[in-house]
Amino acid sequence: MRQIVGALRSSWEALLLREEAYDDLRDAANPVIKGLTIVVVVTILVSLVAIIGQALVWATTPPLAEVHDVLLHNIRLMPWYQEMARDAQAADLFSRWFSLGWDILGPLVGLPSVAGAAIGLITRPAGFIVLWLILGVSAHIVARILGGSASLAQTLGTISLMVAPQLLRLVQVLPYVQIGSVLSVWTLVCSYLAIKRAHHLSWARAFWTILLALVLVAIVVATLVALLVLLGVALASRGG
């Protein structure tokens, strides 16, 4: 519990761009473990809140009967339906199939979002761990080339605070609340400050470190995707 509270406290202070939070991660006895803890705790918390938020959205969705009537009304206004409705038999057949489909799928309206949020409980932490490692290693390489002084462990520990802006997603526990592009900008700012404090770089060198590191991340991700596609094609051709 102490580690969880500590991870949330560090993330909150990093979110507010307090330099001490980044310095503490750099100087921690085991910055990689502490950084991993921060990434896991924050992303799991955000995923749990996302599940609650989506469940509330589903619970506040208008009654299914109203959704059914509005959907059917708008379908009947479409040109293709009006053309088809000239044939009474075709219109009757459509109504039967629509009613059957609604009886099966209607009760599931909104559930896919809840299920997706639940899956995020696994995929979000895993994805951020991979991103953290790739970005951390890439930023470390560039930072050292530009004169940085931190070790790889210090870089990974400090740059784990890039996950701090994810705490802004906690407001999504309220139905229909969305977070805009400010999240991406804040993440970049936290990453920049992490590299600057970890490696004692000037603002310009820290800026270029993050920029070039992002380019390296894009190259690595594109390469991995290409390899997976090639692997899939090879397996499919072999199976055929």
C-alpha positions as CSV (number, residue, x, y, z in Angstrom):
1,M,0.0,0.0,0.0
2,R,2.9,2.4,0.8
3,Q,4.3,1.8,-2.7
4,I,0.9,2.6,-4.3
5,V,0.5,5.8,-2.3
6,G,4.0,6.8,-3.1
7,A,3.5,6.2,-6.8
8,L,0.4,8.2,-6.9
9,R,2.0,11.0,-4.9
10,S,5.0,11.1,-7.3
11,S,2.7,11.1,-10.3
12,W,0.6,13.9,-8.9
13,E,3.6,16.1,-8.2
14,A,5.0,15.3,-11.7
15,L,1.6,16.3,-13.2
16,L,2.1,19.7,-11.5
17,L,5.6,19.9,-13.0
18,R,7.3,20.0,-9.7
19,E,11.0,19.3,-10.4
20,E,11.5,17.6,-7.0
21,A,9.4,14.7,-8.2
22,Y,11.7,14.1,-11.2
23,D,14.8,14.5,-9.0
24,D,13.5,12.0,-6.5
25,L,13.0,9.3,-9.3
26,R,16.5,10.0,-10.6
27,D,18.1,9.6,-7.2
28,A,16.0,6.7,-6.0
29,A,17.8,3.5,-4.9
30,N,16.1,1.4,-7.6
31,P,14.6,3.9,-10.1
32,V,13.5,1.2,-12.6
33,I,11.4,-0.7,-10.1
34,K,9.9,2.6,-8.8
35,G,9.3,3.7,-12.3
36,L,7.6,0.4,-13.2
37,T,5.4,0.7,-10.1
38,I,4.3,4.2,-11.2
39,V,3.4,3.1,-14.7
40,V,1.4,0.1,-13.5
41,V,-0.4,1.9,-10.6
42,V,-1.5,4.9,-12.6
43,T,-2.6,2.9,-15.7
44,I,-4.6,0.3,-13.6
45,L,-6.2,3.1,-11.6
46,V,-7.2,4.9,-14.9
47,S,-8.5,1.7,-16.4
48,L,-10.7,1.0,-13.3
49,V,-12.1,4.5,-13.5
50,A,-12.7,4.0,-17.2
51,I,-14.8,0.9,-16.5
52,I,-16.9,2.8,-13.9
53,G,-17.3,5.7,-16.4
54,Q,-18.5,3.5,-19.2
55,A,-20.8,1.6,-16.9
56,L,-22.4,4.9,-15.9
57,V,-22.8,5.9,-19.5
58,W,-24.5,2.6,-20.2
59,A,-26.7,3.0,-17.2
60,T,-27.8,6.5,-18.2
61,T,-28.5,5.6,-21.9
62,P,-32.1,6.4,-22.8
63,P,-34.6,3.5,-22.5
64,L,-34.2,0.9,-25.3
65,A,-37.7,1.5,-26.5
66,E,-36.9,5.2,-27.2
67,V,-33.6,4.2,-28.9
68,H,-35.5,1.7,-31.1
69,D,-38.1,4.2,-32.1
70,V,-35.6,7.0,-33.0
71,L,-33.4,4.6,-34.9
72,L,-36.3,3.1,-36.9
73,H,-37.7,6.6,-37.6
74,N,-34.4,7.8,-39.0
75,I,-34.1,4.7,-41.1
76,R,-37.5,5.2,-42.7
77,L,-36.4,8.7,-43.7
78,M,-33.5,7.4,-45.7
79,P,-33.9,7.4,-49.5
80,W,-33.0,3.7,-49.9
81,Y,-35.7,2.7,-47.4
82,Q,-38.4,4.9,-49.1
83,E,-37.5,3.3,-52.4
84,M,-37.7,-0.2,-50.9
85,A,-41.0,0.6,-49.1
86,R,-42.8,0.9,-52.4
87,D,-42.8,-2.9,-52.3
88,A,-45.0,-3.8,-49.4
89,Q,-43.6,-7.3,-49.2
90,A,-40.0,-6.0,-49.0
91,A,-41.0,-3.4,-46.3
92,D,-42.7,-6.1,-44.2
93,L,-39.6,-8.4,-44.6
94,F,-37.3,-5.6,-43.5
95,S,-39.5,-4.8,-40.4
96,R,-39.4,-8.5,-39.4
97,W,-35.6,-8.7,-39.7
98,F,-35.1,-5.4,-38.0
99,S,-37.3,-6.5,-35.1
100,L,-35.4,-9.8,-34.8
101,G,-32.0,-8.0,-34.9
102,W,-33.1,-5.5,-32.3
103,D,-34.4,-8.3,-30.0
104,I,-31.0,-9.9,-30.1
105,L,-28.6,-6.9,-30.2
106,G,-30.7,-4.1,-28.6
107,P,-30.0,-5.1,-25.0
108,L,-26.3,-5.0,-25.8
109,V,-26.3,-1.3,-26.7
110,G,-23.5,0.3,-24.7
111,L,-22.0,-2.9,-23.5
112,P,-19.2,-3.0,-26.0
113,S,-17.8,0.2,-24.5
114,V,-17.9,-1.3,-21.0
115,A,-16.3,-4.5,-22.3
116,G,-13.6,-2.5,-24.1
117,A,-12.9,-0.5,-20.9
118,A,-12.6,-3.8,-19.0
119,I,-10.1,-5.2,-21.6
120,G,-8.2,-1.9,-21.1
121,L,-7.4,-3.1,-17.6
122,I,-4.8,-5.4,-19.2
123,T,-4.0,-3.7,-22.5
124,R,-3.4,-0.1,-21.1
125,P,-0.8,-1.1,-18.5
126,A,0.9,-3.5,-21.0
127,G,0.9,-0.8,-23.7
128,F,2.3,1.9,-21.5
129,I,5.0,-0.4,-20.1
130,V,6.2,-1.1,-23.7
131,L,6.0,2.6,-24.6
132,W,7.9,3.5,-21.4
133,L,10.7,1.1,-22.2
134,I,11.0,2.0,-25.8
135,L,10.9,5.8,-25.2
136,G,13.2,5.5,-22.2
137,V,15.9,3.6,-24.1
138,S,15.6,5.9,-27.1
139,A,15.7,9.1,-25.0
140,H,18.7,7.7,-23.1
141,I,20.7,7.0,-26.2
142,V,20.0,10.5,-27.6
143,A,20.6,12.2,-24.3
144,R,23.9,10.6,-23.9
145,I,24.9,11.6,-27.4
146,L,24.0,15.2,-26.6
147,G,26.0,15.2,-23.4
148,G,23.7,13.7,-20.8
149,S,25.0,12.2,-17.6
150,A,22.3,9.9,-16.3
151,S,22.5,6.1,-16.3
152,L,19.9,4.0,-18.2
153,A,18.2,3.1,-14.9
154,Q,17.9,6.8,-13.9
155,T,16.5,7.7,-17.3
156,L,13.9,4.9,-17.2
157,G,13.0,5.8,-13.6
158,T,12.6,9.5,-14.3
159,I,10.8,9.2,-17.7
160,S,8.2,6.9,-16.2
161,L,6.6,10.1,-15.0
162,M,5.4,10.7,-18.6
163,V,2.4,8.6,-17.4
164,A,1.4,11.3,-14.8
165,P,-0.9,13.2,-17.2
166,Q,-3.0,10.0,-17.4
167,L,-4.4,11.0,-14.0
168,L,-6.4,13.6,-15.9
169,R,-8.5,10.7,-17.2
170,L,-9.9,10.2,-13.8
171,V,-12.5,12.9,-14.6
172,Q,-13.9,10.4,-17.1
173,V,-15.6,8.7,-14.3
174,L,-18.3,11.2,-15.0
175,P,-20.5,10.2,-18.0
176,Y,-19.7,11.8,-21.4
177,V,-16.7,13.8,-20.1
178,Q,-13.8,13.7,-22.6
179,I,-10.1,14.8,-22.4
180,G,-8.8,16.7,-25.4
181,S,-5.4,17.1,-26.9
182,V,-4.1,18.7,-23.7
183,L,-3.3,15.2,-22.5
184,S,-0.8,14.6,-25.3
185,V,0.8,18.0,-24.8
186,W,1.1,17.5,-21.1
187,T,2.7,14.1,-21.6
188,L,5.4,15.7,-23.9
189,V,6.0,18.4,-21.3
190,C,6.5,15.8,-18.5
191,S,8.8,13.7,-20.8
192,Y,10.8,16.8,-21.6
193,L,11.2,17.8,-17.9
194,A,12.1,14.2,-17.0
195,I,15.0,14.1,-19.5
196,K,16.1,17.6,-18.5
197,R,16.3,16.8,-14.8
198,A,17.7,13.3,-15.2
199,H,20.6,14.3,-17.5
200,H,21.1,17.9,-16.4
201,L,20.6,19.1,-20.0
202,S,19.9,22.6,-21.2
203,W,16.3,23.2,-22.3
204,A,17.3,23.1,-26.0
205,R,19.1,19.8,-25.7
206,A,16.3,18.3,-23.7
207,F,13.8,19.4,-26.3
208,W,15.8,17.8,-29.1
209,T,16.3,14.7,-27.1
210,I,12.6,14.1,-26.7
211,L,11.9,15.1,-30.4
212,L,14.5,12.7,-31.7
213,A,13.5,10.0,-29.2
214,L,9.9,10.2,-30.5
215,V,11.3,9.7,-34.1
216,L,13.1,6.6,-32.9
217,V,10.0,5.3,-31.2
218,A,8.0,5.8,-34.4
219,I,10.7,3.9,-36.4
220,V,10.7,1.0,-33.8
221,V,6.9,0.7,-33.7
222,A,6.7,0.8,-37.6
223,T,9.3,-1.9,-37.8
224,L,7.6,-4.1,-35.3
225,V,4.2,-3.7,-37.1
226,A,5.9,-4.5,-40.4
227,L,7.5,-7.6,-39.0
228,L,4.2,-8.7,-37.5
229,V,2.4,-8.2,-40.9
230,L,5.1,-10.1,-42.7
231,L,4.9,-12.9,-40.1
232,G,1.1,-13.0,-40.5
233,V,1.4,-13.2,-44.3
234,A,4.1,-15.9,-44.0
235,L,1.9,-18.0,-41.7
236,A,-1.2,-17.5,-43.8
237,S,0.7,-18.6,-47.0
238,R,2.1,-21.6,-45.3
239,G,-1.3,-22.6,-43.9
240,G,-2.8,-22.2,-47.4
